[in-house]
Each structure stands twice: as structure tokens, then as C-alpha cells.
Amino acid sequence: MDIKNLTITMLMAFIIVVIIGPIFLPILHRLKFGQTVRDDGPQTHLAKNGTPTMGGIMFMIAITITVLFRAKLDSDIFVGLVCMLGFGLVGFLDDFIIIKMRRSLGLKPWQKIAMQFVISGYVAFYQYTSSPAASKIMIPFTDKFIDLGILYVPIIMFIIIGTVNAVNLTDGLDGLASGITAVVSTFFVAFALFVAKDVAVATFAAATIGGCIGFLVFNVNPAKVFMGDTGSMALGGAVVAFAVLTNSVLLIPIVGGIYFAEALSVIIQVTYFKKTGKRIFKMAPLHHHFEQCGWPETKVVFIFWIVAIILAWIGVVAGF
């Protein structure tokens, strides 16, 4: 598949989301699937109370339909879709319980981690048994590989779960997670096509770009809909599927550096507060820290997008 066909794939996913949006948003309003904004966060976010959430379903549908029509349907594509839709389902259940059962927390922690273990274990075991070179992970910025051997499955499971939850933490501002994931997916289109020579993964990534950009039509500030955990965990599942299926998981911390900065800010904040009773950041995740420093939400999103683009170019140097 050439660049022209990948562009058609991207446009198809984009158009499906744009068509679904006006149909889907009234349904979310009617079902009262509105977001409850935390009152200890930035005060500017209180105006977002009641904005429909779980909008990630829109791009999940678009990506799935596009991939089924545009990609060669092999086992890699099936596993990639399972990874995206499986983690999206975990997020959906979490969102649904919070909204419809009026609970402050959705799934219990053990329920959430158990489901994530099952999905990540399936994806890691599939790749380990189906790809002869799976255990040999490329070391960025070198032409060397590290062979994980029998440790491949548990290590990859850890990377999958960590990445999905890092993407989940990134979803906190209008257009932030969808814009960054569009950039990261663009990198993986190029990597899958020119380095891994995996057209199926390139097609999957192209559909994800289209889905994310289509969602931005409704999610850019001021957002008409939020993706919710449904969407952010699905995007995390898609991104990590690209990396696992192309044996390039060590590129994720580089290309997806924003995701990991967000997750790291939470880890540092919680750890430091437990030990000292003080905070390093004004608020975590990191995007809220900059808001509390006085940056407008749109400025934070735009700067983070620019950083994501720069990190993608660094990823090209590291992985090509």
C-alpha cells in the first residue's frame, strides 16, 4: 500500500467520525452521559460540567470500520483491534459505572488491573509466539538489539499496561490526547511502512490518525464532547499495538514522551507528597500544573502538540 492509499484510509476514518458525531452527540445528551468535573481542579474547567463524555466510541467505530475495509485482514490486525477495543471496553465500563451509578469511582482497582492483565497478556503472548524476532527488541539510536528471551511476555505486559494508563492520564484538556495521538500515530505509519515493512500496521495507524483528527472537530476547545476513559484507553491500546507488532516498544518513551511525562508527574507528585506532605507540582498530571501557573488551556495544548511533533522527529532519528 502506497502513501496515496494510506491517505485514503486516513480520510475514510476522518469522514466516518465527522458523520457519526452529529448523530452520536444528541444520544449522549439524551442518555445524560455528562462529565462531572472535579472541583479541586482548575476553576476554568467547572464550565465543562455536563459536557457529554464517552465520545471515544466515535473514533473506535471509525477506526474499526476503516481497518476492516482498508487493511489486509491478518492475525496482526485482529490482535491490534483486540488491543484497542479491549482497553476501550475497560474504559467504557469505568465511565459507565461512574456516570450511570453515580459513583466517584468506576471499576474497582483489582477489576481494572485484572482486565488489563488479560488483554496485555494476550497481546504479548501472541507476538512472542508468532514473530520469530519478537524477543529481540531494537535499542533506539543504535543498530543493536536486546534479546529478552522468556522475560519478553512479562516485560511487554508491563509496557502495555503502563502505556495505556499514561495515555489515559494525558486526557485532561480539550484536544490534548487526540492531537498528540495523531502525531504519534503518524510516526508509526512511517515506521511500520519504511522500517518494519508492515503495511497492515501502517494502515491501522493511518486509520487512527483520521479518527483522532475527526474527533478534534468535536473535541477542540471548547469541547462539545470528551473521549472519556473509553477513548483514552482505546487510544493507548492502539498506540502500544503499533509498537508491539513492529517490535519497537522502546521507541514509545521517546515518541510518546508527553504520555510518560504526564504519568511521571503523577508518580512524583504522589510519592513526594506521601513522604513530605508537600507538592512538587501545583497540580498533577503535568498539563494541570501549567494551567495553575496561569497558562490558558489552549496554550498548554498547543505547546504539548509542538513538543509531540519534535519528539516524533527525534523518534525518526532513534528508529530509522
N, C-alpha and C positions, 0 to 999 in steps of 0.2 A: 504494500500500500504506500503510495507516494504522499507528498505534502498536500496535494490537491484533495485527495480522498480523506486525509485526516482533517483538513479544514471543513469538508462537508460533514464529517462526523461531529465536529465541534459545533457547527451551525445547527445541526439537527437537534442536538441536546438543548442548545440555547432556545431554539424556537419552541420546543415542547414545553420548557419551563414557562416561557412567556405566554403560551396559550393556556397552560394549566392554571397559572396564577390567578387571573380574574374569576375563574370557576372555583378555585380551591379556597381563596380568602374568605368569601362570604360563608362557606361551610364552616370554617374555623370560628368565625364570629358567631354563627348560629349555635354551634356546639359549646360556645363560651370557653374556648381553649385560649384564654388570655394569660399573659405573663404577669406574675406578681414580682415587682422589683423590690429588692432588699432595701430597707430604709436606712441602713448604715453605710450605704454606698454613696457615690456622687449624687448630690441633690438634683442635678440636671436630669438624672435618669428617672426621677419619680413621675415625670410626664409620660413615661413609656408604659406605665401600669395599664394593663388591659390589652396591650398590643398582642395580636394572635401569635402563638408560638407553634412549635412542631412543623414549621414550614419546610423543614428539611425533607419531608416526604415528597415535596415537589421535585427537587433535583434527584432524589433517589429513584423516582419513577422515570424521569427523563433519561438519566444515565443508563438505567437497566434496559429500557426500550431501545435506546440508541445502540448500546453494546450488542444486544441480541440481533439487531438488524444489520449492523455495520461490521462486526468482528467475526473472524473465523471462530466458530464455537468449539473450543477445545477444553481440556480439563483445566488449563491455566485460567481461562476466562471464567469458568464455573467457580473455581476456588476464589478468584478475585471478587466476584459478585457475592459469594457467600460471606467473605470477609467484610465487605461494605454493608450488605444488608443485615448480616448477623449483628454487627456492632450497632447498626442503626436501630435494630429491634430492641437491643438493650436500652438504648437511649429513649426509644419510644415508650417502653414500659415505665421507665423512670419519670418521663414527662407526664404520662397519663395518670399515674398514681398521685403525683403531686397536684395536678390540676383538678382531676375529677373527684378525688377522695379528700381534697383539701388538707393534704399533709405537707409539713415543711420539708420532709424528706421523702423521696420516692422509694426505689428498691432499697432493701436493707443492704449494708455493705457486703455481707457474705454472699447475698444473692447476686449482686452485681459482679463481684470478683469471680464467683463460680462460673457465671455465664461467659465472662471474658476469658477464663482459663480454657473452657471448652472450645471456643472459637479459635483462640490463638494456638491451642494445641493441635487442632485440626489443620490449620494453615501451615504451621511449622512442620508437622509430620508429613504432610503432603509434599512439601518442597524437598524435604530431606530424602524421601523415598523415590521421588520422580525425577529429580535433577541430579545427574552424576556429579556435578561440580558444586552442589548446594552448600556443602560444609566448608568450601573454600571461599572465604569472604574477602572481597577486594579491600585493600588498605588505601584510603584516599591519599592523593598526591604521590603515590608510588605505583610501580608496576608489580608489586608483590601481593601475595595473598596469605591469609592466616587460616589454617585448617582447624576448625572447631571440633571435628570428629563427632563423638557421641554427645558432646555438650551442645551441639547445634540446636536441638529442639528446645531445651530449657532456656538457652540464651535468646533464641529468636522469640520465644513466647514472652520473655521479659521485655524485649524491644517492642514487640507488637502492642502489648498492654500499655507500656509507657508512652508510646507514640500516640495511641488513640486518646489516652487521658490528657496528654499535653495539648492536642488539638482541641479537645473539649474545653480546657481552661482558656484557650485563646478566644473562644467565642464569648465576647462580652461587650463589644461595641458594634454599632451598625456597620456592616460590610467588612469587618476585620477578618474573621475566619474564612469567609468565602473568597475575599480578594487574595489573601495570602495563599490559600489552597489552589487558586487558579494559577498563581505564579509557580508554586511547587509542582503542580501537575504539568505545566509547560516544560519544566526541566525534565521530568520523567518521560514525556513524549520524545524529546530529543535523545535522552539516554537509552531508552528502550529501542528506538529506531536505529540509531547510529552506533551504539556500543554493544548493547545486549542482542541486537538483531531480533527483537521480539515484537513483531507487528501487532500481535494481539494485545499486549500490554500498552503499546503506544496508542492503540485505538481506544482502550479503556481510559487512559489518561486524557486523551483528546475529548472524549465524551464528558469527563469530569470538568475540564476547563469550561466547556459550553454550559454545563449545568450550573457551575459556580457563577459565571458571568450572567447567565439568565436570572439566577436568584438575586444578584445585585440590583436588578431592575426594581425589585420589591424591597430589598434589604438595605440599600444605601441610605444614608441619613437624610431625612428622618424615616426610619424603617416602617414599612407597612406590615411586616411580618418578621418574626425571628425564626431561626432554624431550630432552636432548642437543642437539647441533648440528642434528640433524634437525628438532626442533621450533622452536628459537630462530631458525634461518634461515628456516623457513617462516613464522613469525610476522612476522619482518622483511619478508619478501616481501609478506605480506598488508597490513601497515600502509602500506608505500610504494605499494602498488597503489591503496589508497583515496585517497591524496594525489595521485598522478599522474593517476588517472582523473577526479578532481574539480578538477584544475588548482590545487591548494593546497599544493604541496610546501614552500613557505616557512613553512607552519604546523607542519611536523614538528619543527623545533628547539624550538618553544615547547611544543606539546602533548606531544611525546616528549622533553622536556628531560632526563629521567632517562637515557634511552638515550645522549644526547650527553654528559652529564656523565660517564657511565661510560667512553665512548670517549675523551673528552678527558683523563681522568685517566691512562689508559694512555699516550696520546701524550706528555703532560707528563712522566710518570714515566720513560719510556724515553729521551726527548730529554735531560732534565736529568741522568740517570744517565750517559749516554754522554759528556756534556760535563764533568761534575764528579766522577763516581764516587759521588755521594750521591743519596739519595732524598728526594722531597718528601712523598710519602705513605708510610705504614707498609707498605702493600701496594696494588697496583692489580689489577683495577678498584676503583672507589671504594667499593663495598659491603664489600670486604675490609678497607679502611682503617678503617672504623668498627668492624668486628669486632675488629681488632687494638687498637683504642682501648678495648676492653672491653665494647662493646655486645653483648647477646645477638642471635643471628641473627634471632629473631622480632621484636625491636625494630627492627632495621635494615629488615627487610621492611615492617613496619607504617608506619614513618616515610616510607619511599620511596613506599608506596602513597598516603599522605596528600599528599605533595608532588606526585605524579602527578595527583591529583584537583584540587589547586589550579592546576596548570599547564593542566589541561583547561579550567577556568573562565577562565583568562587567555586561552586559545585562543578561547573563545567571544567575548570582548571583541575579540580581534585579528581574527577572521574573519567575524563575523556582522554 
